[in-house]
Structures are given as C-alpha cells and as structure tokens.
Amino acid sequence: MARLEEACDVERFDGDGVISHDELVARVAGKQGLIAMVTDMVDRAVIEAGTSLKVIANAAVGYNNIDVAAARARGIVVTNTPGVLTDATADLTWALILAVTRRLGEGERWVRTREWPGWAFDQLLGMELRGKQLGIVGFGRIGRAVADRAAAFGMTVAHTSRSGDGIPMDRLLSTSDVVSLHVPLTADTRHLIDQAALARMKRTAYLVNTSRGPVVDEAALAWALKNRLIAGAGLDVYEREPIVHDELFALENVVLAPHLGSATSETRTAMADLAVRNAIAVLSGEAPITPVT
Ligand code: DGY
C-alpha cells in the first residue's frame, strides 16, 4: 500500500471478505488501475464500467477470474504473478500428497475426539510413496517444481503437457499411483477430471488438486471416492469456492484444504510486490513485468 500510495491515488476496499460485484462495478469507474485477487470476478461488466482502466494486475498466477479477451479488446494490460508462488504451491501439493496417502486427516480427527485408543499394528495403514509413480498433469513451473521434489520420496514421475511432450493423458491416469493437477482453468481443462477420467485411474490411486476447482467434476469425484473407485483425494481448490460439495464432508478418504497453495508470508509478500510493480509500471508508461500473454 505504501508503495502504491507514493505512486498514485489509491482507493482500497476495506470491507470484510470479498467486494461485491455491484460495488466493484461502481468503484472501478474513473480508475486507471485495478489490483485484483482471485476472488474478484473481473468480468465484462467490470471492464466496461472501468472506461479509464489501463491495467488489471491480478495478485495471483491464475487469471480465470478475469475476462482477458474483454480487457484486451479495450487495450487494457492484464498481469499476473508467475514464478513467485511456485515453491509454496509445490510444497503444499506435497503436503496434500503426504496427508492423503498417510491418512493424516483421519488420524488428526481421531485424536481430537479424545477416543484414540493408542498405537496398534494395523492402524490407519496408508500407501508408501517409494517406488510409486507420480503423474503430473500440466508441466509448467508448478508441475515441474512438484516433480523436482518427487526424487526425495523415491517416486518416478510421468507427465502430460500442453506442448505434447510427456505421455498421453489416458496412460498417465491408468498407470499413476498419485495424479496431481497443475493446469490453468480454461474451456479445455474444465472438468478434465470427470467420471470417465476417474474410472481410468487405479482403484489404489490418489488424486491431488492444487490448480483450480473446476478442473475436477466435484460431484463425480465425490461419487468415485464414496464408491472407492479411487483410494483418496487431496483438494486445495473447489468448483464453487467457498462452497464445497456436500458429500465430501462425510468422506474419510479426502483431505480438504482451504485454498492454501500460495499461503506463506514470504510468497504472499512477493505476490503483492509483483502485482504492485506491474500496476505502477503500466501506469508510468513502462512495459509490464509479467503480462498475461
Ligand atoms: C493463484 O495464484 O492462482 C492462487 O490460486 C492464489 O494464490
């Protein structure tokens, strides 16, 4: 805020939670720059109301909350924050992989009931990672950072990617012991993991999603988890955040995190810093640092 205030007049949303769409439409009028969060829907209505806008700086790497085509049509630069959140998101992905394969959520809930009877030889047996295959869907910065960490756990890695290298999606799904999603949300990736995809996975396999909720058909996932079509899932993102598919709450074989991927102090500071530098650069007539291309 201090950096922004040195460079321009700043109006800030200070309310609780997320600014309403109506308020965003009303307040964007007359502003040259907008710094947005993933929870702010910067759709055509907002962009059309922002007739003076030069830049929309998203404080996130994902930008499915912004109608980039509408912005581009009006010559508005859209920026995001790639790179600075790669490690934090890859670490959180591994936290979910470990939590779901070692049944940490179930165990933690049990201890908190004060009814855990103590150690037992066959209690809460999970899946060992060494020697297993990690399937990475989407081999960009975050997918690669998740892959880099796999060697430490003795896992082999297979991946798919937009550029066509890696293995076909069907093969990845049918051979991986853990499938981890790292694709952006686009028309092509919406419900990429549907009932048919889940049916292709091994019954002993786990699904982890730290990308965007709508990449997974949540109703199909709940059905697959309930019917033990797959062994478990670790989710950080949901189809209709903050709403979570009701059936997931009753299932022991799913770990539910509240969109924590980039949530470290270091990373959130770096994201804020990059979003601010992008906004100031464009407003000063300079090239944006990390434009959405
Ligand atoms: C992102 O950056 O896209 C995350 O989901 C929010 O930090």
py3Dmol code that shows the C-alpha trace and the ligand (Angstrom):
import py3Dmol

protein = """\
ATOM      1  CA  MET A   1       0.000   0.000   0.000  1.00  0.00           C
ATOM      2  CA  ALA A   2       2.833   2.398   0.891  1.00  0.00           C
ATOM      3  CA  ARG A   3       4.496   1.814  -2.481  1.00  0.00           C
ATOM      4  CA  LEU A   4       1.209   2.366  -4.318  1.00  0.00           C
ATOM      5  CA  GLU A   5       0.398   5.480  -2.332  1.00  0.00           C
ATOM      6  CA  GLU A   6       3.762   7.003  -3.271  1.00  0.00           C
ATOM      7  CA  ALA A   7       2.982   6.459  -6.951  1.00  0.00           C
ATOM      8  CA  CYS A   8      -0.740   7.209  -7.237  1.00  0.00           C
ATOM      9  CA  ASP A   9      -4.032   7.996  -5.522  1.00  0.00           C
ATOM     10  CA  VAL A  10      -5.317   4.768  -4.051  1.00  0.00           C
ATOM     11  CA  GLU A  11      -8.844   3.704  -3.195  1.00  0.00           C
ATOM     12  CA  ARG A  12      -8.967   0.482  -1.243  1.00  0.00           C
ATOM     13  CA  PHE A  13     -11.751  -1.971  -0.426  1.00  0.00           C
ATOM     14  CA  ASP A  14     -11.687  -2.232   3.335  1.00  0.00           C
ATOM     15  CA  GLY A  15     -14.830  -4.270   3.873  1.00  0.00           C
ATOM     16  CA  ASP A  16     -14.998  -7.808   5.207  1.00  0.00           C
ATOM     17  CA  GLY A  17     -14.427 -10.648   2.760  1.00  0.00           C
ATOM     18  CA  VAL A  18     -14.789 -10.084  -0.962  1.00  0.00           C
ATOM     19  CA  ILE A  19     -16.051  -6.900  -2.615  1.00  0.00           C
ATOM     20  CA  SER A  20     -19.487  -7.460  -4.168  1.00  0.00           C
ATOM     21  CA  HIS A  21     -19.705  -7.433  -7.929  1.00  0.00           C
ATOM     22  CA  ASP A  22     -22.019  -4.381  -7.855  1.00  0.00           C
ATOM     23  CA  GLU A  23     -19.609  -2.441  -5.648  1.00  0.00           C
ATOM     24  CA  LEU A  24     -16.672  -3.365  -7.864  1.00  0.00           C
ATOM     25  CA  VAL A  25     -18.574  -2.172 -10.948  1.00  0.00           C
ATOM     26  CA  ALA A  26     -19.445   1.099  -9.197  1.00  0.00           C
ATOM     27  CA  ARG A  27     -15.962   1.768  -7.798  1.00  0.00           C
ATOM     28  CA  VAL A  28     -13.893   0.853 -10.858  1.00  0.00           C
ATOM     29  CA  ALA A  29     -15.333   3.830 -12.749  1.00  0.00           C
ATOM     30  CA  GLY A  30     -12.694   6.515 -13.226  1.00  0.00           C
ATOM     31  CA  LYS A  31      -9.794   4.313 -12.055  1.00  0.00           C
ATOM     32  CA  GLN A  32      -6.723   3.756 -14.236  1.00  0.00           C
ATOM     33  CA  GLY A  33      -5.518   0.642 -12.447  1.00  0.00           C
ATOM     34  CA  LEU A  34      -7.125  -2.263 -10.634  1.00  0.00           C
ATOM     35  CA  ILE A  35      -5.316  -4.697  -8.345  1.00  0.00           C
ATOM     36  CA  ALA A  36      -7.462  -7.801  -8.064  1.00  0.00           C
ATOM     37  CA  MET A  37      -7.458 -11.030  -6.068  1.00  0.00           C
ATOM     38  CA  VAL A  38      -8.550 -14.452  -7.374  1.00  0.00           C
ATOM     39  CA  THR A  39     -11.859 -13.959  -5.589  1.00  0.00           C
ATOM     40  CA  ASP A  40     -12.683 -10.775  -7.571  1.00  0.00           C
ATOM     41  CA  MET A  41     -14.667 -11.546 -10.717  1.00  0.00           C
ATOM     42  CA  VAL A  42     -13.350  -9.007 -13.195  1.00  0.00           C
ATOM     43  CA  ASP A  43     -15.831  -9.830 -15.934  1.00  0.00           C
ATOM     44  CA  ARG A  44     -17.045  -7.860 -18.940  1.00  0.00           C
ATOM     45  CA  ALA A  45     -19.378  -5.712 -16.766  1.00  0.00           C
ATOM     46  CA  VAL A  46     -16.461  -4.582 -14.562  1.00  0.00           C
ATOM     47  CA  ILE A  47     -14.224  -3.980 -17.571  1.00  0.00           C
ATOM     48  CA  GLU A  48     -16.916  -1.974 -19.375  1.00  0.00           C
ATOM     49  CA  ALA A  49     -17.505   0.136 -16.250  1.00  0.00           C
ATOM     50  CA  GLY A  50     -13.753   0.787 -15.987  1.00  0.00           C
ATOM     51  CA  THR A  51     -13.590   3.082 -19.004  1.00  0.00           C
ATOM     52  CA  SER A  52     -10.306   4.651 -17.792  1.00  0.00           C
ATOM     53  CA  LEU A  53      -8.580   1.338 -16.984  1.00  0.00           C
ATOM     54  CA  LYS A  54      -5.074   0.817 -18.314  1.00  0.00           C
ATOM     55  CA  VAL A  55      -4.058  -2.159 -16.186  1.00  0.00           C
ATOM     56  CA  ILE A  56      -5.615  -5.013 -14.232  1.00  0.00           C
ATOM     57  CA  ALA A  57      -2.925  -6.544 -12.008  1.00  0.00           C
ATOM     58  CA  ASN A  58      -4.029  -9.884 -10.583  1.00  0.00           C
ATOM     59  CA  ALA A  59      -2.290 -10.818  -7.335  1.00  0.00           C
ATOM     60  CA  ALA A  60      -2.304 -14.492  -8.393  1.00  0.00           C
ATOM     61  CA  VAL A  61      -0.766 -16.638 -11.081  1.00  0.00           C
ATOM     62  CA  GLY A  62      -4.171 -17.950 -12.218  1.00  0.00           C
ATOM     63  CA  TYR A  63      -6.294 -15.389 -14.042  1.00  0.00           C
ATOM     64  CA  ASN A  64      -9.519 -17.247 -14.825  1.00  0.00           C
ATOM     65  CA  ASN A  65     -11.279 -14.599 -12.691  1.00  0.00           C
ATOM     66  CA  ILE A  66     -10.536 -12.005 -15.397  1.00  0.00           C
ATOM     67  CA  ASP A  67     -12.157 -11.745 -18.818  1.00  0.00           C
ATOM     68  CA  VAL A  68      -8.820 -11.312 -20.562  1.00  0.00           C
ATOM     69  CA  ALA A  69     -10.380 -11.110 -24.047  1.00  0.00           C
ATOM     70  CA  ALA A  70     -12.668  -8.248 -22.982  1.00  0.00           C
ATOM     71  CA  ALA A  71      -9.717  -6.435 -21.386  1.00  0.00           C
ATOM     72  CA  ARG A  72      -7.535  -6.930 -24.439  1.00  0.00           C
ATOM     73  CA  ALA A  73     -10.282  -5.644 -26.742  1.00  0.00           C
ATOM     74  CA  ARG A  74     -10.183  -2.379 -24.779  1.00  0.00           C
ATOM     75  CA  GLY A  75      -6.384  -2.189 -24.741  1.00  0.00           C
ATOM     76  CA  ILE A  76      -6.152  -2.915 -21.018  1.00  0.00           C
ATOM     77  CA  VAL A  77      -3.000  -4.748 -19.920  1.00  0.00           C
ATOM     78  CA  VAL A  78      -3.619  -7.782 -17.677  1.00  0.00           C
ATOM     79  CA  THR A  79      -0.782  -9.016 -15.450  1.00  0.00           C
ATOM     80  CA  ASN A  80      -0.399 -11.961 -13.074  1.00  0.00           C
ATOM     81  CA  THR A  81       2.238 -13.187 -10.604  1.00  0.00           C
ATOM     82  CA  PRO A  82       4.002 -16.239 -12.065  1.00  0.00           C
ATOM     83  CA  GLY A  83       7.191 -17.618 -10.521  1.00  0.00           C
ATOM     84  CA  VAL A  84       6.958 -16.128  -7.046  1.00  0.00           C
ATOM     85  CA  LEU A  85       4.490 -18.745  -5.777  1.00  0.00           C
ATOM     86  CA  THR A  86       5.946 -21.831  -7.439  1.00  0.00           C
ATOM     87  CA  ASP A  87       7.723 -23.278  -4.386  1.00  0.00           C
ATOM     88  CA  ALA A  88       4.924 -22.534  -1.929  1.00  0.00           C
ATOM     89  CA  THR A  89       2.364 -24.226  -4.178  1.00  0.00           C
ATOM     90  CA  ALA A  90       4.622 -27.211  -4.882  1.00  0.00           C
ATOM     91  CA  ASP A  91       5.230 -27.634  -1.136  1.00  0.00           C
ATOM     92  CA  LEU A  92       1.502 -27.524  -0.394  1.00  0.00           C
ATOM     93  CA  THR A  93       0.927 -30.116  -3.120  1.00  0.00           C
ATOM     94  CA  TRP A  94       3.343 -32.418  -1.320  1.00  0.00           C
ATOM     95  CA  ALA A  95       1.653 -31.680   1.997  1.00  0.00           C
ATOM     96  CA  LEU A  96      -1.590 -32.951   0.445  1.00  0.00           C
ATOM     97  CA  ILE A  97       0.086 -35.976  -1.190  1.00  0.00           C
ATOM     98  CA  LEU A  98       1.544 -36.983   2.173  1.00  0.00           C
ATOM     99  CA  ALA A  99      -1.610 -36.154   4.129  1.00  0.00           C
ATOM    100  CA  VAL A 100      -3.898 -38.237   1.945  1.00  0.00           C
ATOM    101  CA  THR A 101      -1.610 -41.224   1.354  1.00  0.00           C
ATOM    102  CA  ARG A 102      -0.730 -41.425   5.093  1.00  0.00           C
ATOM    103  CA  ARG A 103      -4.321 -40.756   6.258  1.00  0.00           C
ATOM    104  CA  LEU A 104      -3.259 -37.749   8.309  1.00  0.00           C
ATOM    105  CA  GLY A 105      -6.671 -36.045   8.202  1.00  0.00           C
ATOM    106  CA  GLU A 106      -8.416 -39.146   9.508  1.00  0.00           C
ATOM    107  CA  GLY A 107      -5.787 -39.611  12.195  1.00  0.00           C
ATOM    108  CA  GLU A 108      -5.930 -35.997  13.328  1.00  0.00           C
ATOM    109  CA  ARG A 109      -9.710 -36.092  13.571  1.00  0.00           C
ATOM    110  CA  TRP A 110      -9.489 -39.298  15.621  1.00  0.00           C
ATOM    111  CA  VAL A 111      -7.011 -37.880  18.126  1.00  0.00           C
ATOM    112  CA  ARG A 112      -9.192 -34.798  18.568  1.00  0.00           C
ATOM    113  CA  THR A 113     -12.173 -36.980  19.559  1.00  0.00           C
ATOM    114  CA  ARG A 114     -10.062 -37.955  22.650  1.00  0.00           C
ATOM    115  CA  GLU A 115     -11.040 -41.537  21.809  1.00  0.00           C
ATOM    116  CA  TRP A 116      -7.898 -42.730  20.094  1.00  0.00           C
ATOM    117  CA  PRO A 117      -7.045 -45.962  21.959  1.00  0.00           C
ATOM    118  CA  GLY A 118      -3.281 -45.801  21.261  1.00  0.00           C
ATOM    119  CA  TRP A 119      -0.854 -47.395  18.791  1.00  0.00           C
ATOM    120  CA  ALA A 120      -1.897 -50.603  17.039  1.00  0.00           C
ATOM    121  CA  PHE A 121      -0.008 -52.670  14.479  1.00  0.00           C
ATOM    122  CA  ASP A 122      -2.613 -52.443  11.718  1.00  0.00           C
ATOM    123  CA  GLN A 123      -3.956 -48.973  12.482  1.00  0.00           C
ATOM    124  CA  LEU A 124      -4.592 -46.420   9.674  1.00  0.00           C
ATOM    125  CA  LEU A 125      -2.289 -48.106   7.176  1.00  0.00           C
ATOM    126  CA  GLY A 126      -1.518 -45.836   4.251  1.00  0.00           C
ATOM    127  CA  MET A 127       0.394 -46.112   0.986  1.00  0.00           C
ATOM    128  CA  GLU A 128       4.191 -45.911   0.823  1.00  0.00           C
ATOM    129  CA  LEU A 129       5.461 -43.462  -1.826  1.00  0.00           C
ATOM    130  CA  ARG A 130       8.852 -45.048  -2.642  1.00  0.00           C
ATOM    131  CA  GLY A 131       8.752 -46.890  -5.963  1.00  0.00           C
ATOM    132  CA  LYS A 132       5.362 -45.468  -6.928  1.00  0.00           C
ATOM    133  CA  GLN A 133       4.554 -43.279  -9.953  1.00  0.00           C
ATOM    134  CA  LEU A 134       3.571 -39.633  -9.620  1.00  0.00           C
ATOM    135  CA  GLY A 135       1.546 -38.455 -12.620  1.00  0.00           C
ATOM    136  CA  ILE A 136       1.718 -34.708 -13.210  1.00  0.00           C
ATOM    137  CA  VAL A 137      -0.971 -33.185 -15.397  1.00  0.00           C
ATOM    138  CA  GLY A 138       0.391 -29.874 -16.682  1.00  0.00           C
ATOM    139  CA  PHE A 139       4.159 -29.448 -16.753  1.00  0.00           C
ATOM    140  CA  GLY A 140       4.586 -25.714 -16.252  1.00  0.00           C
ATOM    141  CA  ARG A 141       6.531 -24.072 -13.438  1.00  0.00           C
ATOM    142  CA  ILE A 142       4.495 -25.578 -10.597  1.00  0.00           C
ATOM    143  CA  GLY A 143       4.176 -29.036 -12.172  1.00  0.00           C
ATOM    144  CA  ARG A 144       7.950 -29.167 -12.636  1.00  0.00           C
ATOM    145  CA  ALA A 145       8.604 -27.992  -9.064  1.00  0.00           C
ATOM    146  CA  VAL A 146       6.328 -30.780  -7.780  1.00  0.00           C
ATOM    147  CA  ALA A 147       8.232 -33.244  -9.997  1.00  0.00           C
ATOM    148  CA  ASP A 148      11.600 -31.997  -8.650  1.00  0.00           C
ATOM    149  CA  ARG A 149      10.554 -32.926  -5.113  1.00  0.00           C
ATOM    150  CA  ALA A 150       9.494 -36.467  -6.130  1.00  0.00           C
ATOM    151  CA  ALA A 151      13.056 -37.815  -6.136  1.00  0.00           C
ATOM    152  CA  ALA A 152      13.331 -37.130  -2.401  1.00  0.00           C
ATOM    153  CA  PHE A 153      10.410 -39.523  -1.859  1.00  0.00           C
ATOM    154  CA  GLY A 154      11.720 -42.176  -4.268  1.00  0.00           C
ATOM    155  CA  MET A 155       8.868 -41.720  -6.750  1.00  0.00           C
ATOM    156  CA  THR A 156       9.124 -41.944 -10.517  1.00  0.00           C
ATOM    157  CA  VAL A 157       7.420 -39.168 -12.480  1.00  0.00           C
ATOM    158  CA  ALA A 158       5.263 -39.196 -15.600  1.00  0.00           C
ATOM    159  CA  HIS A 159       3.704 -36.059 -17.030  1.00  0.00           C
ATOM    160  CA  THR A 160       1.405 -34.661 -19.684  1.00  0.00           C
ATOM    161  CA  SER A 161       1.766 -31.177 -21.063  1.00  0.00           C
ATOM    162  CA  ARG A 162       0.178 -28.756 -23.482  1.00  0.00           C
ATOM    163  CA  SER A 163       3.269 -28.800 -25.689  1.00  0.00           C
ATOM    164  CA  GLY A 164       2.696 -32.507 -26.301  1.00  0.00           C
ATOM    165  CA  ASP A 165       5.783 -33.885 -24.555  1.00  0.00           C
ATOM    166  CA  GLY A 166       5.248 -36.464 -21.843  1.00  0.00           C
ATOM    167  CA  ILE A 167       2.781 -39.350 -22.022  1.00  0.00           C
ATOM    168  CA  PRO A 168      -0.843 -39.398 -23.178  1.00  0.00           C
ATOM    169  CA  MET A 169      -3.403 -38.453 -20.518  1.00  0.00           C
ATOM    170  CA  ASP A 170      -5.132 -41.862 -20.590  1.00  0.00           C
ATOM    171  CA  ARG A 171      -1.862 -43.633 -19.922  1.00  0.00           C
ATOM    172  CA  LEU A 172      -0.921 -41.252 -17.137  1.00  0.00           C
ATOM    173  CA  LEU A 173      -4.287 -41.830 -15.456  1.00  0.00           C
ATOM    174  CA  SER A 174      -4.165 -45.618 -15.730  1.00  0.00           C
ATOM    175  CA  THR A 175      -0.552 -46.042 -14.563  1.00  0.00           C
ATOM    176  CA  SER A 176      -0.050 -43.398 -11.836  1.00  0.00           C
ATOM    177  CA  ASP A 177      -0.352 -44.023  -8.104  1.00  0.00           C
ATOM    178  CA  VAL A 178      -0.782 -40.304  -7.411  1.00  0.00           C
ATOM    179  CA  VAL A 179      -2.220 -37.923 -10.040  1.00  0.00           C
ATOM    180  CA  SER A 180      -1.510 -34.239  -9.365  1.00  0.00           C
ATOM    181  CA  LEU A 181      -3.177 -31.445 -11.350  1.00  0.00           C
ATOM    182  CA  HIS A 182      -1.244 -28.332 -12.441  1.00  0.00           C
ATOM    183  CA  VAL A 183      -3.142 -26.942 -15.426  1.00  0.00           C
ATOM    184  CA  PRO A 184      -4.700 -23.484 -15.682  1.00  0.00           C
ATOM    185  CA  LEU A 185      -8.505 -23.329 -15.843  1.00  0.00           C
ATOM    186  CA  THR A 186      -9.592 -22.862 -19.472  1.00  0.00           C
ATOM    187  CA  ALA A 187     -12.502 -24.086 -21.585  1.00  0.00           C
ATOM    188  CA  ASP A 188     -10.330 -27.112 -22.447  1.00  0.00           C
ATOM    189  CA  THR A 189      -9.446 -28.048 -18.874  1.00  0.00           C
ATOM    190  CA  ARG A 190     -12.878 -27.534 -17.238  1.00  0.00           C
ATOM    191  CA  HIS A 191     -13.927 -30.976 -15.930  1.00  0.00           C
ATOM    192  CA  LEU A 192     -10.765 -32.525 -17.363  1.00  0.00           C
ATOM    193  CA  ILE A 193     -11.135 -34.973 -14.483  1.00  0.00           C
ATOM    194  CA  ASP A 194     -14.661 -36.266 -14.957  1.00  0.00           C
ATOM    195  CA  GLN A 195     -16.282 -39.607 -14.236  1.00  0.00           C
ATOM    196  CA  ALA A 196     -14.572 -41.258 -17.223  1.00  0.00           C
ATOM    197  CA  ALA A 197     -11.135 -39.967 -16.187  1.00  0.00           C
ATOM    198  CA  LEU A 198     -11.658 -41.133 -12.604  1.00  0.00           C
ATOM    199  CA  ALA A 199     -12.730 -44.557 -13.877  1.00  0.00           C
ATOM    200  CA  ARG A 200      -9.416 -44.832 -15.742  1.00  0.00           C
ATOM    201  CA  MET A 201      -7.397 -44.356 -12.553  1.00  0.00           C
ATOM    202  CA  LYS A 202      -6.199 -47.304 -10.468  1.00  0.00           C
ATOM    203  CA  ARG A 203      -8.502 -48.164  -7.590  1.00  0.00           C
ATOM    204  CA  THR A 204      -5.459 -47.730  -5.321  1.00  0.00           C
ATOM    205  CA  ALA A 205      -4.562 -44.278  -6.694  1.00  0.00           C
ATOM    206  CA  TYR A 206      -4.937 -40.795  -5.223  1.00  0.00           C
ATOM    207  CA  LEU A 207      -5.917 -37.511  -6.884  1.00  0.00           C
ATOM    208  CA  VAL A 208      -4.458 -34.182  -5.732  1.00  0.00           C
ATOM    209  CA  ASN A 209      -5.698 -30.803  -6.963  1.00  0.00           C
ATOM    210  CA  THR A 210      -3.926 -27.542  -6.165  1.00  0.00           C
ATOM    211  CA  SER A 211      -4.770 -25.913  -9.529  1.00  0.00           C
ATOM    212  CA  ARG A 212      -8.370 -24.744  -9.932  1.00  0.00           C
ATOM    213  CA  GLY A 213     -11.509 -26.412  -8.617  1.00  0.00           C
ATOM    214  CA  PRO A 214     -13.489 -26.630 -11.879  1.00  0.00           C
ATOM    215  CA  VAL A 215     -10.712 -28.754 -13.451  1.00  0.00           C
ATOM    216  CA  VAL A 216     -12.369 -31.574 -11.473  1.00  0.00           C
ATOM    217  CA  ASP A 217     -16.051 -32.529 -11.672  1.00  0.00           C
ATOM    218  CA  GLU A 218     -16.581 -32.441  -7.916  1.00  0.00           C
ATOM    219  CA  ALA A 219     -19.817 -34.473  -7.966  1.00  0.00           C
ATOM    220  CA  ALA A 220     -18.076 -37.209  -9.980  1.00  0.00           C
ATOM    221  CA  LEU A 221     -15.141 -37.123  -7.564  1.00  0.00           C
ATOM    222  CA  ALA A 222     -17.408 -37.468  -4.521  1.00  0.00           C
ATOM    223  CA  TRP A 223     -19.086 -40.434  -6.230  1.00  0.00           C
ATOM    224  CA  ALA A 224     -15.711 -42.037  -7.050  1.00  0.00           C
ATOM    225  CA  LEU A 225     -14.404 -41.572  -3.502  1.00  0.00           C
ATOM    226  CA  LYS A 226     -17.609 -42.912  -1.962  1.00  0.00           C
ATOM    227  CA  ASN A 227     -17.592 -45.976  -4.194  1.00  0.00           C
ATOM    228  CA  ARG A 228     -13.841 -46.496  -3.733  1.00  0.00           C
ATOM    229  CA  LEU A 229     -13.184 -46.117  -7.430  1.00  0.00           C
ATOM    230  CA  ILE A 230     -10.000 -44.366  -6.313  1.00  0.00           C
ATOM    231  CA  ALA A 231      -8.317 -44.591  -2.909  1.00  0.00           C
ATOM    232  CA  GLY A 232      -8.443 -40.941  -1.925  1.00  0.00           C
ATOM    233  CA  ALA A 233      -8.036 -37.266  -2.819  1.00  0.00           C
ATOM    234  CA  GLY A 234      -6.314 -34.172  -1.511  1.00  0.00           C
ATOM    235  CA  LEU A 235      -8.009 -30.921  -2.520  1.00  0.00           C
ATOM    236  CA  ASP A 236      -6.943 -27.310  -2.055  1.00  0.00           C
ATOM    237  CA  VAL A 237      -9.436 -25.851  -4.540  1.00  0.00           C
ATOM    238  CA  TYR A 238     -13.151 -26.337  -5.228  1.00  0.00           C
ATOM    239  CA  GLU A 239     -15.601 -25.895  -8.053  1.00  0.00           C
ATOM    240  CA  ARG A 240     -17.662 -23.164  -6.379  1.00  0.00           C
ATOM    241  CA  GLU A 241     -15.417 -21.747  -3.650  1.00  0.00           C
ATOM    242  CA  PRO A 242     -16.069 -21.290  -0.810  1.00  0.00           C
ATOM    243  CA  ILE A 243     -18.810 -23.903  -1.280  1.00  0.00           C
ATOM    244  CA  VAL A 244     -17.559 -27.475  -1.051  1.00  0.00           C
ATOM    245  CA  HIS A 245     -19.580 -30.369  -2.468  1.00  0.00           C
ATOM    246  CA  ASP A 246     -21.650 -31.556   0.485  1.00  0.00           C
ATOM    247  CA  GLU A 247     -20.867 -35.275   0.097  1.00  0.00           C
ATOM    248  CA  LEU A 248     -17.138 -34.652   0.539  1.00  0.00           C
ATOM    249  CA  PHE A 249     -17.586 -33.671   4.202  1.00  0.00           C
ATOM    250  CA  ALA A 250     -18.696 -37.175   5.163  1.00  0.00           C
ATOM    251  CA  LEU A 251     -15.816 -38.962   3.439  1.00  0.00           C
ATOM    252  CA  GLU A 252     -12.736 -40.005   5.398  1.00  0.00           C
ATOM    253  CA  ASN A 253     -10.599 -40.565   2.289  1.00  0.00           C
ATOM    254  CA  VAL A 254     -10.410 -36.910   1.247  1.00  0.00           C
ATOM    255  CA  VAL A 255      -8.234 -34.156   2.717  1.00  0.00           C
ATOM    256  CA  LEU A 256      -9.812 -30.714   2.345  1.00  0.00           C
ATOM    257  CA  ALA A 257      -7.580 -27.626   2.485  1.00  0.00           C
ATOM    258  CA  PRO A 258      -8.872 -24.043   2.181  1.00  0.00           C
ATOM    259  CA  HIS A 259      -7.033 -22.813  -0.969  1.00  0.00           C
ATOM    260  CA  LEU A 260      -3.676 -22.520   0.789  1.00  0.00           C
ATOM    261  CA  GLY A 261      -1.353 -23.103  -2.186  1.00  0.00           C
ATOM    262  CA  SER A 262       0.474 -19.786  -2.061  1.00  0.00           C
ATOM    263  CA  ALA A 263      -0.299 -19.006   1.587  1.00  0.00           C
ATOM    264  CA  THR A 264       3.099 -18.317   3.138  1.00  0.00           C
ATOM    265  CA  SER A 265       4.100 -14.872   4.395  1.00  0.00           C
ATOM    266  CA  GLU A 266       7.091 -14.829   2.054  1.00  0.00           C
ATOM    267  CA  THR A 267       5.084 -15.750  -1.035  1.00  0.00           C
ATOM    268  CA  ARG A 268       2.094 -13.512  -0.366  1.00  0.00           C
ATOM    269  CA  THR A 269       4.523 -10.595   0.162  1.00  0.00           C
ATOM    270  CA  ALA A 270       6.233 -11.408  -3.141  1.00  0.00           C
ATOM    271  CA  MET A 271       2.852 -11.670  -4.921  1.00  0.00           C
ATOM    272  CA  ALA A 272       1.713  -8.310  -3.562  1.00  0.00           C
ATOM    273  CA  ASP A 273       5.051  -6.758  -4.514  1.00  0.00           C
ATOM    274  CA  LEU A 274       4.887  -8.082  -8.080  1.00  0.00           C
ATOM    275  CA  ALA A 275       1.252  -7.025  -8.564  1.00  0.00           C
ATOM    276  CA  VAL A 276       2.102  -3.506  -7.339  1.00  0.00           C
ATOM    277  CA  ARG A 277       5.199  -3.263  -9.561  1.00  0.00           C
ATOM    278  CA  ASN A 278       3.160  -4.397 -12.563  1.00  0.00           C
ATOM    279  CA  ALA A 279       0.452  -1.805 -11.912  1.00  0.00           C
ATOM    280  CA  ILE A 280       2.938   1.035 -11.358  1.00  0.00           C
ATOM    281  CA  ALA A 281       4.953   0.077 -14.450  1.00  0.00           C
ATOM    282  CA  VAL A 282       1.915   0.282 -16.742  1.00  0.00           C
ATOM    283  CA  LEU A 283       0.599   3.463 -15.115  1.00  0.00           C
ATOM    284  CA  SER A 284       4.043   5.042 -15.605  1.00  0.00           C
ATOM    285  CA  GLY A 285       4.027   4.157 -19.284  1.00  0.00           C
ATOM    286  CA  GLU A 286       6.531   1.319 -18.919  1.00  0.00           C
ATOM    287  CA  ALA A 287       6.223  -2.288 -20.021  1.00  0.00           C
ATOM    288  CA  PRO A 288       4.549  -4.639 -17.534  1.00  0.00           C
ATOM    289  CA  ILE A 289       6.895  -7.103 -15.812  1.00  0.00           C
ATOM    290  CA  THR A 290       4.704 -10.204 -16.080  1.00  0.00           C
ATOM    291  CA  PRO A 291       1.906  -9.582 -18.580  1.00  0.00           C
ATOM    292  CA  VAL A 292      -0.655 -12.261 -19.375  1.00  0.00           C
ATOM    293  CA  THR A 293       0.082 -13.040 -22.997  1.00  0.00           C
TER     294      THR A 293
END
"""
ligand_1 = """\
7
DGY
C -3.015 -18.306 -7.645
O -2.071 -17.533 -7.533
O -3.527 -18.549 -8.735
C -3.518 -18.969 -6.399
O -4.543 -19.853 -6.617
C -3.947 -17.950 -5.368
O -2.841 -17.571 -4.723
"""
view = py3Dmol.view(width=600, height=400)
view.addModel(protein, "pdb")
view.setStyle({"model": 0}, {"cartoon": {"style": "trace"}})
view.addModel(ligand_1, "xyz")
view.setStyle({"model": 1}, {"stick": {}})
view.zoomTo()
view.show()
